[in-house]
Amino acid sequence: MKNSHLVTILQTFSKKEIREMRKWLHSPIHNQRQDVVDLFEYLVSSNHLTEDKFLQKDRIFRKVFSQEAFSDAKLRQSIHFLLKSIESYLITKELQEDTVQAKMALVSIYRKRKLTKPFQKTINEVQDLQEKASFQNEQFFRNEYLIQQEQYLFLEGQKKRNIPMNLQEVSDALDTTFLADKLRQACLMLAHQKVYKTEYKIGLFQEIMQYIEDKGYLNIPAISVYYYGYKAITDQNEKHYFDKLKEEIFSSGALFPKNEIKDIYLMAINYCIGRMNKGHSTFIREAFDLYKKGLEMGILIENDSISPWTFINVAINGLKLREFDWVESFVENFSQYIPDSKREGIVLFTLSKLHFEKKDYPQAMQLLNQGDFDDLLIYLNAKTMLLKMYYEMDEYDALDYQLESLGTYIKRKKVMGYHKENYQNIIRYTKKITRVNPYSKKDVLGLKSEIETANPLTEREWLLEQIDSL
């Protein structure tokens, strides 16, 4: 049973949810079967959900039906009814957590029952909630559309010709919802196709962008933040789009729920990373400021956890700006948020990077040798750091071995698109620097020109420093 839907769902339950579920099952409205209660109690007891031996069907059956011979069909029936009860609880819980949606469900019920006074009272309450809403993202405008639609359906059901209809309000609310949702989806598609080297068709998009500009929708943050995000990503030569995006984030970020503003921050940060990878060093500070602001607001920490790669990127940006004391403090204060299984390797890698940037190569190498880096990109970064240290320490035999080993590893592991090209370029140009004639100005300048124009190349700055020091 360890891979069953029932077990998988229960493994996500908090202690509070288990207590609530227990009350739910004891209510005769939701459940009238004792075997369902017994099955639930057995599964949530002690460590029964995490150890395979407790999830064997015959063992479970003995606990639930202690006086009966094993029957797989009977156990499946208990599992079925418990699963249905859990699903009903989760649906109700989800509705109750969104007060507007819960009220809207009630509005719809009153309308269908032609209960005019309860309908008006409840829809007035919903409109009051809308006016006081903390967030004004796409879901806010979707709720506004649903309110207008319910109003229309109610008025239409009155069958009175002299009643003014709210069709214009319905249409306007639908337009705003569609535009906000379409722009957000377009930004998600752009981000996805960049990573996975695919191509999406975003239908009607040029017409939509023009419509937004012409009709004044850029005063709505749920639209403008994604409009400027999309424009920044697709027209990187125009920095003012990024500046407008950042302005929207700082001025209107509080209008978005935490999970959404986190995605918006990461959209802006990824834009900066893309510009940095193309040699635009001014975006290092831009990304660093976004990271710091995100940490201060708690946006980059979710469920007491920070993404390992977010942690590393924050530190690397700080190191590029030589904010050594800040990075050291960051590692000390925020490493607790890295998932346990990843923490040791991430901290060792980050501290080795800190000592590398301080030119304390022996300490950096010692820390790298202690780490077991199972993440592909962290491993590649660690090996790149080693080859840079070998080069700067004139350890050319070790450097040659590291370059050949890294090249073989990339081929064997089938590293994805952008990353494969990047590390192949790092290997190629490091080899060329070791072999170029330092007394030939033509050869040196030619190689420098190659490095300046090569893309992608994350180690461009370091490679150019080595060229200049020949």
Long-range contacts (C-beta under 8 A, 24 or more apart in sequence): 1-55, 1-56, 1-57, 1-60, 1-79, 2-52, 2-55, 4-79, 5-83, 6-43, 6-79, 6-82, 6-83, 6-86, 7-43, 7-49, 7-55, 9-83, 9-86, 9-90, 10-43, 10-44, 10-49, 10-86, 11-49, 11-50, 13-44, 17-93, 18-44, 20-89, 20-93, 21-86, 21-89, 24-85, 24-88, 24-89, 25-82, 25-85, 30-85, 30-88, 30-89, 31-81, 31-85, 33-78, 33-81, 35-64, 35-65, 35-78, 36-78, 36-81, 36-82, 36-85, 38-63, 38-64, 39-64, 39-78, 39-79, 39-82, 40-82, 99-129, 100-126, 100-129, 100-130, 100-133, 100-143, 101-143, 103-129, 104-143, 104-146, 104-147, 104-150, 107-147, 107-150, 108-150, 111-150, 111-153, 111-154, 111-157, 114-157, 119-154, 123-147, 123-150, 123-151, 123-154, 134-254, 134-255, 135-255, 135-256, 135-257, 136-220, 136-221, 136-222, 136-255, 137-180, 137-222, 137-255, 137-256, 137-257, 137-260, 138-177, 138-180, 138-181, 138-184, 138-222, 140-222, 141-173, 141-176, 141-177, 141-180, 141-220, 141-222, 142-177, 142-181, 144-173, 144-176, 144-177, 145-170, 145-173, 145-174, 145-176, 145-177, 147-173, 148-173, 149-173, 176-217, 176-220, 176-222, 176-223, 179-208, 179-211, 179-212, 179-217, 179-223, 180-220, 180-222, 180-223, 180-226, 182-208, 183-208, 183-212, 183-223, 183-226, 183-227, 183-230, 184-226, 186-226, 186-230, 187-226, 187-229, 187-230, 187-233, 187-267, 190-230, 190-233, 190-234, 191-233, 191-267, 191-270, 194-418, 195-418, 197-416, 197-417, 197-418, 221-248, 221-252, 221-255, 221-256, 222-255, 222-256, 224-248, 224-252, 225-249, 225-252, 225-256, 225-264, 229-264, 229-267, 229-268, 229-271, 232-268, 232-271, 233-267, 233-271, 233-274, 236-271, 236-274, 236-275, 242-268, 242-271, 242-272, 242-286, 245-271, 246-286, 246-290, 249-290, 250-293, 253-297, 258-298, 258-299, 258-302, 259-302, 261-299, 262-294, 262-299, 262-300, 262-302, 265-290, 265-293, 265-294, 265-299, 265-300, 269-294, 269-313, 273-313, 277-422, 277-455, 277-456, 277-457, 277-458, 278-455, 278-456, 279-452, 279-460, 279-461, 281-461, 284-317, 284-320, 284-321, 285-321, 287-313, 287-317, 288-314, 288-317, 288-318, 288-320, 288-321, 288-323, 291-317, 295-334, 301-337, 304-337, 305-337, 305-338, 305-339, 306-334, 306-337, 306-338, 308-338, 308-339, 308-342, 308-346, 308-375, 308-378, 309-377, 311-335, 311-337, 311-338, 311-346, 311-350, 312-346, 312-349, 312-350, 312-378, 312-381, 315-350, 315-353, 315-354, 316-353, 319-353, 319-354, 319-357, 322-357, 324-354, 324-357, 324-358, 327-354, 328-354, 342-375, 344-371, 345-371, 345-372, 345-373, 345-374, 345-375, 345-378, 346-378, 349-373, 349-378, 349-381, 349-382, 352-382, 352-385, 353-385, 356-385, 356-388, 356-389, 361-389, 361-392, 361-393, 364-389, 365-389, 376-413, 376-415, 377-419, 379-409, 380-406, 380-409, 380-410, 380-415, 380-419, 380-423, 383-409, 384-423, 384-426, 384-459, 387-430, 388-459, 388-462, 391-430, 391-433, 391-434, 391-466, 396-434, 399-430, 399-434, 400-434, 403-427, 403-430, 403-431, 418-456, 421-456, 422-456, 422-457, 422-458, 425-454, 425-456, 425-457, 426-457, 426-458, 426-459, 426-463, 429-454, 429-457, 429-463, 430-463, 433-463, 433-466, 433-467, 433-470, 436-470, 438-470, 444-470
